[in-house]
């Protein structure tokens, strides 16, 4: 047998270069962009006919003062619960 057998696998430089390390700002901006994209997708899915956001927008369009009253009363109820 020959003593020329390498102990480690061959390393080919240049085939799989190491990725450049990203700055904290770049990582944060990518995370924010991904979050915004996910929220936009959820909103768009909720706006399809028959979905909750579609129903809510139809109700608000048909009875804006009633919707405003309900929103106000819910806000008061939630506000009082948190203050207590």
N, C-alpha and C positions, 0 to 999 in steps of 0.2 A: 504494500500500500504506500501511497505517497503521503508526504506531510503537507501537501499543498491544499488540503481541504479547509475551506474557511469555516470559522466557528459561528459567524453570524451570517444572516442572509445578505445577499448582494444589495447594495445601496446604489440606486441610479439617480444621480443628481439631475434635476431639471424635469423629470417626468411628473412628479407631484410636488410642486413648490409649496412651501408652507404659506398659508394665508397671512396677509398682513394683519397685524393686530389692530383692532378698531378702537378708536378713542371712546371715552365714556359718553361724550356728546353724541357721537354717531350711534352708539348702541341705544341711548335713551331716545333719540329721534326715531329710530327704527321701531322701538317698542311702542312709542306713542302712535306712529303711523299704523302699526298693526292693530292697536286698540281702536283707533278711529275707524279703520276699515271694518272691523268686527261689529262695531256699534252701528255703522251705516248699513251693513248687511242685515242686522237684526231689525232695524227700523223699516227697511224696504220689505222684509218678509212680513212684518206686522201690518203693513199698509195694503197688502193684497186683499181683494174683496172677501168679506166674511171674517177677517182677522180682527183682533181687538182694536188696533189703531184705526182701522178703516171704520169700524162701528163707532168708535169714540169721535172721530172727526165728522161723521155724518150727523151724530146727535148734536155736536157743537154747532154745526152749520144750520141745522133746523131749529134749534132752540138755544141761541147764544146766552140769553139772560138766565135761563134755567141752569145751563151748564156752569155759568159763572157763580151762581148761588151754591150749587153743589160743591164746586171746587173751593169756595170760600168756607163753607161749613166743614168740609174735610180738613182744610188747613187749620181752622180753629180747633177742631177736635184733636188733631195730631199735635198742635202746639201746646195745648193744655196738658196733654198726656206727658209730654217731654218735660214741661216745667214742673210738674208735680213730683 
